[in-house]
Amino acid sequence: MKQITVVGVGYVGLVTAAAFSDLGNRVVALDISEEKIEGLRRGEMPIYEPGLEELVRRNVEAGRLTFTTTYEEALDEDSEFAFICVGTPSGVDGEADLKYVEASAKSIAEHMQAPLIVINKSTVPVGTGDWVAGIIKASQPKPIDFSVVSCPEFLREGSAIPDFMRPHRTVLGSMDREAADKVAQLHLPLRAPIVITNLRTAEMIKYASNAFLATKISFINEIANICEALGADVKEVAAGMGFDDRIGPHFLNAGLGYGGSCFPKDVKALAFMAEEMGIEPTILNSVMSTNETRRPLVVERVKEMLGGDLSGKTIGLLGLAFKPNTDDMRDAPSVDIAEGLIAGGATVRGYDPVSMEVASPMMPGVEMVDNPYDLAKGSDALVVATEWNEFKNLDLESIKASMKQPVIFDGRNIYDPDKMQMDGFVYRGLGRGYNGNGSNGMTIQEQDVETA
Ligand SMILES: NC(=O)c1ccc[n+]([C@@H]2O[C@H](COP(=O)([O-])OP(=O)(O)OC[C@H]3O[C@@H](n4cnc5c(N)ncnc54)[C@H](O)[C@@H]3O)[C@@H](O)[C@H]2O)c1
């Protein structure tokens, strides 16, 4: 039984702690937030993630998983590994803000009792591993051996547990091969290919991966604009492209663009790193500028659909979270869309199956309602902002009957344009060749598609 400390119980840290304890290790999970730790001790999850509550409960009951707010308690002479899983938000110029990483590295250094492998799971700029090693060395009250290993995390919110337990790969970077091998041993039960490289390369693999996925999203959104102008259907274009295994079907969903806690900040941070080194990040800059056009485009389209004027109109947002199966509202498109609609004079209401509590303070002008049917009542338009499964089979007949005008803007392309028009809706998706062209009737099996 290995003893692991996990620093930070957010989306990544709590999943890491629960998963490693489930694999038979003893895990102490630490956070500076008293509220989160007290809640976890009572069995309350600080975030919504499918399967997490059960996984945490099982391992707490088995005595393998405990929670603390103090580094004294989190690190003792048996601790072998400390995972840093704290946030790395965007700084003022788009750089990653490393204040939480710095604070946790200092606290680890001050409280470690025995040789320790410090593993950076947070997404951090290239070179941070060396910087963290310097901080630890400078902050130790007395010298104790340690090594720094980079182990970037690739899980997706909404499917974080299966992603963690069955990753496509584990990436490890260190200047200390023995330490990297020990961390590799910890990951062996996950049965994924393990890439061992140097610290900087491991840190770069994470940024390059996220930037590539964001590029796919901006690419298909640009194709959507062209499809729309030419009368083609981007959903079928993406499906037709996706059968080619050099392209693949994933991350080719045209829609509101990428959001959430990772892609926006990671693309920005990578562009910042490039610029610092005198390299113009041409592709990354285009990816970001394409993404920035998506949210205002929705406001514009809804306005067009409502006769060019939003004032006095009531608009319902179906879904608020940045993607389904999470309550994460960080950089969620719904926030900007609501602001744009309100600025145009509309009254905006919202419904989301799990994120309304988190969303409410971020969207003070938006009234939250209990279900999609209440949202539809008296609305001039509905906007699909998150592709929750529960929206895919709504009773559209009763939705239409209770709306003031049967207008639906489908920002996630979850409905069939022809069927919606046949059902009497004024319907638009993104890139769907709607202008009377309709779908060309191509028959495809629904793809296993993903969003960021
Ligand atoms: N969320 C994701 O889907 C995801 C996926 C892959 C990688 N990442 C990366 O993982 C990192 C963590 O992301 P997250 O979404 O889990 O963040 P989060 O904001 O949900 O959680 C971070 C936690 O760290 C705690 N914390 C901050 N300073 C601390 C300190 N000094 N000591 C102890 N705890 C401290 C905070 O209280 C918070 O609970 C980021 O670098 C992110 O880019 C996130």
The ligand as an SDF file (V2000), in Angstrom:
LIG
                    3D

 44 48  0  0  0  0  0  0  0  0999 V2000
  -10.9050   20.4560  -14.8190 N   0  0  0  0  0  0  0  0  0  0  0  0
  -10.4580   19.6930  -15.8140 C   0  0  0  0  0  0  0  0  0  0  0  0
  -11.2080   19.1180  -16.5980 O   0  0  0  0  0  0  0  0  0  0  0  0
   -8.9700   19.4960  -15.9930 C   0  0  0  0  0  0  0  0  0  0  0  0
   -8.5070   18.4890  -16.8440 C   0  0  0  0  0  0  0  0  0  0  0  0
   -7.1330   18.3250  -17.0000 C   0  0  0  0  0  0  0  0  0  0  0  0
   -6.2570   19.1730  -16.3360 C   0  0  0  0  0  0  0  0  0  0  0  0
   -6.7410   20.1570  -15.5470 N   0  0  0  0  0  0  0  0  0  0  0  0
   -5.7840   21.0220  -14.8200 C   0  0  0  0  0  0  0  0  0  0  0  0
   -5.7290   20.5710  -13.4650 O   0  0  0  0  0  0  0  0  0  0  0  0
   -5.5430   21.6980  -12.5920 C   0  0  0  0  0  0  0  0  0  0  0  0
   -6.6570   21.7330  -11.5610 C   0  0  0  0  0  0  0  0  0  0  0  0
   -7.8690   21.9760  -12.2390 O   0  0  0  0  0  0  0  0  0  0  0  0
   -9.2830   21.8110  -11.5220 P   0  0  0  0  0  0  0  0  0  0  0  0
  -10.3080   22.0370  -12.5470 O   0  0  0  0  0  0  0  0  0  0  0  0
   -9.2770   20.5650  -10.7240 O   0  0  0  0  0  0  0  0  0  0  0  0
   -9.2100   23.0800  -10.5150 O   0  0  0  0  0  0  0  0  0  0  0  0
  -10.2200   23.4550   -9.3520 P   0  0  0  0  0  0  0  0  0  0  0  0
  -10.2290   24.9330   -9.3040 O   0  0  0  0  0  0  0  0  0  0  0  0
  -11.4990   22.7040   -9.5180 O   0  0  0  0  0  0  0  0  0  0  0  0
   -9.5200   22.8900   -8.0310 O   0  0  0  0  0  0  0  0  0  0  0  0
   -8.3370   23.4040   -7.4940 C   0  0  0  0  0  0  0  0  0  0  0  0
   -8.3560   23.1910   -5.9890 C   0  0  0  0  0  0  0  0  0  0  0  0
   -7.0910   23.5450   -5.4480 O   0  0  0  0  0  0  0  0  0  0  0  0
   -7.3060   24.1390   -4.1770 C   0  0  0  0  0  0  0  0  0  0  0  0
   -6.1030   24.8890   -3.7740 N   0  0  0  0  0  0  0  0  0  0  0  0
   -5.6690   26.0730   -4.2520 C   0  0  0  0  0  0  0  0  0  0  0  0
   -4.5110   26.4120   -3.6330 N   0  0  0  0  0  0  0  0  0  0  0  0
   -4.2040   25.4130   -2.7830 C   0  0  0  0  0  0  0  0  0  0  0  0
   -3.1390   25.1710   -1.8860 C   0  0  0  0  0  0  0  0  0  0  0  0
   -2.1320   26.0410   -1.7540 N   0  0  0  0  0  0  0  0  0  0  0  0
   -3.1490   24.0380   -1.1430 N   0  0  0  0  0  0  0  0  0  0  0  0
   -4.1620   23.1580   -1.2620 C   0  0  0  0  0  0  0  0  0  0  0  0
   -5.2030   23.3110   -2.1050 N   0  0  0  0  0  0  0  0  0  0  0  0
   -5.2260   24.4320   -2.8530 C   0  0  0  0  0  0  0  0  0  0  0  0
   -8.5460   24.9830   -4.3810 C   0  0  0  0  0  0  0  0  0  0  0  0
   -9.1700   25.3110   -3.1510 O   0  0  0  0  0  0  0  0  0  0  0  0
   -9.3930   24.0600   -5.2670 C   0  0  0  0  0  0  0  0  0  0  0  0
  -10.2480   23.2440   -4.4900 O   0  0  0  0  0  0  0  0  0  0  0  0
   -5.4750   22.9210  -13.4970 C   0  0  0  0  0  0  0  0  0  0  0  0
   -4.1280   23.2050  -13.7920 O   0  0  0  0  0  0  0  0  0  0  0  0
   -6.1930   22.4780  -14.7460 C   0  0  0  0  0  0  0  0  0  0  0  0
   -5.7740   23.1730  -15.8920 O   0  0  0  0  0  0  0  0  0  0  0  0
   -8.0700   20.3420  -15.3300 C   0  0  0  0  0  0  0  0  0  0  0  0
  1  2  1  0
  2  3  2  0
  2  4  1  0
  4  5  1  0
  4 44  2  0
  5  6  2  0
  6  7  1  0
  7  8  2  0
  8  9  1  0
  8 44  1  0
  9 10  1  0
  9 42  1  0
 10 11  1  0
 11 12  1  0
 11 40  1  0
 12 13  1  0
 13 14  1  0
 14 15  2  0
 14 16  1  0
 14 17  1  0
 17 18  1  0
 18 19  2  0
 18 20  1  0
 18 21  1  0
 21 22  1  0
 22 23  1  0
 23 24  1  0
 23 38  1  0
 24 25  1  0
 25 26  1  0
 25 36  1  0
 26 27  1  0
 26 35  1  0
 27 28  2  0
 28 29  1  0
 29 30  1  0
 29 35  2  0
 30 31  1  0
 30 32  2  0
 32 33  1  0
 33 34  2  0
 34 35  1  0
 36 37  1  0
 36 38  1  0
 38 39  1  0
 40 41  1  0
 40 42  1  0
 42 43  1  0
M  CHG  2   8   1  16  -1
M  END
$$$$
